Amino acid sequence: MIERKKLFNSSLNNVSKKRLAEIQAGTYKPKRSAIAPMSKKTKKRITDYRKACFAYWGEKCILCGRDSTQTRLVCHHMDGRVNGDNVERLVPLCDKFCGCGAHNHDGMGDPRVKILNAKIEKRIKQIKG
């Protein structure tokens, strides 16, 4: 099959005629971003659960053992963020190597998260003996 080249800017594909005219005239003012900045309360909660997680498990990935000097560590909620910040169910993972599948998912129904959580459960059993 022959691939056709686009001869237009695809970002303007779904733009109304009025907005297109405003963009061309230079009078268009985009709306504010839909993503709201984090509140101080949310930042403090994240800082607190990260400190608690690292105090409980240590500052190294629970799966591969890389520490915070080797890679960026993230805290993975095994039961999802909605179910709270239970420190035993909150584990440190290295973001690039072990946790990349955990933090780029569409929720707890994602099969990658279930596989990752199974690996973590197995590792926790090994650690606790």
Secondary structure in CASP SS format (residue, H / E / C, confidence):
PFRMAT SS
TARGET T0000
AUTHOR 0000-0000-0000
METHOD secondary structure of the structure
MODEL  1
M C 1.00
I C 1.00
E C 1.00
R C 1.00
K C 1.00
K C 1.00
L C 1.00
F C 1.00
N C 1.00
S H 1.00
S H 1.00
L H 1.00
N C 1.00
N C 1.00
V C 1.00
S C 1.00
K H 1.00
K H 1.00
R H 1.00
L H 1.00
A H 1.00
E H 1.00
I H 1.00
Q H 1.00
A H 1.00
G C 1.00
T C 1.00
Y C 1.00
K C 1.00
P C 1.00
K C 1.00
R C 1.00
S C 1.00
A C 1.00
I C 1.00
A C 1.00
P C 1.00
M C 1.00
S C 1.00
K H 1.00
K H 1.00
T H 1.00
K H 1.00
K H 1.00
R H 1.00
I H 1.00
T H 1.00
D H 1.00
Y H 1.00
R H 1.00
K H 1.00
A H 1.00
C H 1.00
F H 1.00
A H 1.00
Y H 1.00
W H 1.00
G C 1.00
E C 1.00
K E 1.00
C C 1.00
I C 1.00
L C 1.00
C C 1.00
G C 1.00
R C 1.00
D E 1.00
S C 1.00
T C 1.00
Q C 1.00
T C 1.00
R C 1.00
L E 1.00
V E 1.00
C E 1.00
H E 1.00
H E 1.00
M C 1.00
D C 1.00
G C 1.00
R H 1.00
V H 1.00
N H 1.00
G C 1.00
D C 1.00
N C 1.00
V H 1.00
E H 1.00
R H 1.00
L E 1.00
V E 1.00
P E 1.00
L E 1.00
C E 1.00
D C 1.00
K C 1.00
F C 1.00
C C 1.00
G C 1.00
C C 1.00
G C 1.00
A C 1.00
H C 1.00
N C 1.00
H C 1.00
D C 1.00
G C 1.00
M C 1.00
G C 1.00
D C 1.00
P H 1.00
R H 1.00
V H 1.00
K H 1.00
I H 1.00
L H 1.00
N H 1.00
A H 1.00
K H 1.00
I H 1.00
E H 1.00
K H 1.00
R H 1.00
I H 1.00
K H 1.00
Q H 1.00
I H 1.00
K H 1.00
G C 1.00
END
